[in-house]
Amino acid sequence: MEYHPLERIFELALDQATKGKGNERHGDGNEFTEQPWVGLAKVHGTGFLTGQAQKKIMEAVANKEETNYLWYEREILGAINYLAMALIYDKEL
């Protein structure tokens, strides 16, 4: 069975959130839903999370030509993760 092209992207986003920059900077060994983003969303609402996603997209697009692809990819994956956090926050927390 062929994989859907989105599967690899979602795998990369999950990897970034659980093992990459997101976990290194914000994880502190805590479960994902016990990390600082939850408290920030409680104070500022879902708009904090969607705003962070927008910021990452804007930075990635604005600097795409000036930076390497891995940086661009990391920012886009971060945006995907922030949007997913908004869904988690609204539906599960």
N, C-alpha and C positions, 0 to 999 in steps of 0.2 A: 504494500500500500504506500502511495506517495504521501509525503508530508505536505501540509499546507504551508505556504511561504511565511505566514504569520507565526507558525510554531517556533521557528528559530528566533524570531524577534522577541517573542514572549519568554523564551528560555533565557536569552541574553538579559532581558530586563529583570527577570527573577534572580538570575545569577548576580547581577549588579546589586540588587537590593539585599540579598542574603549573604554574599561573599565579597562584594566589591566596595566601592567608595561609600555607598550609602550605609552599609553596615559598619564599616571602619570608622566613619565620622560620627554616626548617630546610634549605633547598636549598643555599645557598652555591655554586650552580653545579654541584653534584654530581648524578650520576645518581640516580634515585629509590632504587635499592637500595644506594647508597653514602652515604645520608644517616644522621643520628644515630639514627633509629628502629631501624635494623638492629643497631647496637652495643648499644643498650639492650635489645633483645629477646634478644640473645646473653647478656647478663648476667642479665636478669630473667625470660626466657622469654616465651612467647606471652601469659601473663597480664598482662604490662605493656601490651601492645597492646589486649587486650580490656578491661582496666581503664580505659585511656584512653577507649575507646569508651563505656563505662558512665558515666564521669565527664561526658563531653560530653552524653550523653543526659539525665542527671540535672540538669545545669545548664540545659539547654535547656528541659526540661519545668518545672522549678521557677520559671524566670524568664519563661516565655512571655507571660504577661499584662503583665509590667512592662517588657518590651523591645519593640523593633520586630521585625517578621517577618523582616527580612534577617539579624538577629543569630541568631534562632532557627534559620533555615534553615542558616546557616553552621555552627552547632554540630551540627546533625543530619547535615549533609554530612561534617563532620569525623569523626563517629562511624562513618559508612559507610566512610570511608577507613581508619580504624584497624582496622575489622573486615576490610577487604580486605587490609591489611598483614599481619594475622595469617594469613590464607590464603596470601599470598605467602611469608611467612617459613616456614610449615610445609611448603609444597609445593615451593618453588623455591630456598630459600637453605640 
